[in-house]
Amino acid sequence: GDDQAPETFVTASQDSLAVIALGGPCRWQVRCFLATISQSAIDAIMKLCRDDVEVELSLYIGSLVSVACSLAVSTCDDSEIYFLQISGLKMLHAFIGYFSACVDPEDTDSMILDQFISQILPSIKHALNYDTCNSEDSLINEGSRDLFVTGCRCFLLLAKEGLIPDIVAMKRLLKATLPSEQTLSLAPYPHDDIETLSDLHLKPRSFVENRTSMLLPRIGSLWAIADIYLSGELGRLHDKFLGAIENEICSNQVSIAVNSAALAIDSCRLKSDVK
């Protein structure tokens, strides 16, 4: 009856607490699934009634950003969990996009995300710090290239929204994003020289390497740098940030330009189905 209901709830609660106490920590696969579901739910809410819920969600932005940043640097048994880290960065990217224009209700002279930049920057830098030239020589490291590209997306959005606090932070992110000279190799235009043609072929370094993703880091870094540079040229970035970009790319400008043009041509050919 109704009188027995409270006792039933108490008993069920005590039993469940005993089970939880004996259980292990949440598996990273479950955390990854929960992160994806949470982001999808927030995306749906913002699309349906953004004006009505933006202020309400901004009250919890601290917790949301903390969860995303925690996921973005997640490890398990001292091993990087790339898929979980990517989920965290995607959440972070969404929150930056949704709340970058929100004014801090407690300080109308600053934006609400300004107080969380000290958490956001290390999470993005973590994704950009991997050696993309030697990162996928084993199955354990599969996904590091996707993580790097996701970090580039977050860096790009952060820069375009004007949330990078100073020139030092900008330079650190730029150095981590820019491809190395080894990655941006140049070779004469091939004709019938078999040796030159061989140099241009992407060769796997390991039998487990995913060759379909080999160009992802190069595409992500050059795209992010180019987009940020164009934003500076259009006056959407502070002059000191534009100067920092010019200083970083000046020593490798020819290689960056040639590789960017090659990627643009390849993309056009792929879209037009040209063989």
Sequence and secondary structure as in RCSB ss.txt:
>XXXX:A:sequence
GDDQAPETFVTASQDSLAVIALGGPCRWQVRCFLATISQSAIDAIMKLCRDDVEVELSLYIGSLVSVACSLAVST
CDDSEIYFLQISGLKMLHAFIGYFSACVDPEDTDSMILDQFISQILPSIKHALNYDTCNSEDSLINEGSRDLFVT
GCRCFLLLAKEGLIPDIVAMKRLLKATLPSEQTLSLAPYPHDDIETLSDLHLKPRSFVENRTSMLLPRIGSLWAI
ADIYLSGELGRLHDKFLGAIENEICSNQVSIAVNSAALAIDSCRLKSDVK
>XXXX:A:secstr
 GGGHHHHHHHHHHHHHHHHHHS    HHHHHHHHHHHHHHHHHHHHHHHHHHHHHHHTTHHHHHHHHHHHHT E
ETTEE HHHHHHHHHHHHHHHHHHTT EETTEEEEETTGGGHHHHHHHHHHHH S TTSS SSGGGTTHHHHHHH
HHHHHHHHHHTT   SHHHHHHHHHHHS  TTTS      SS HHHHHHHS   SSTT  GGGTTHHHHHHHHHH
HHHHHHHHTT S HHHHHHHHHHHGGGHHHHHHHHHHHHHHHHHHHTT  
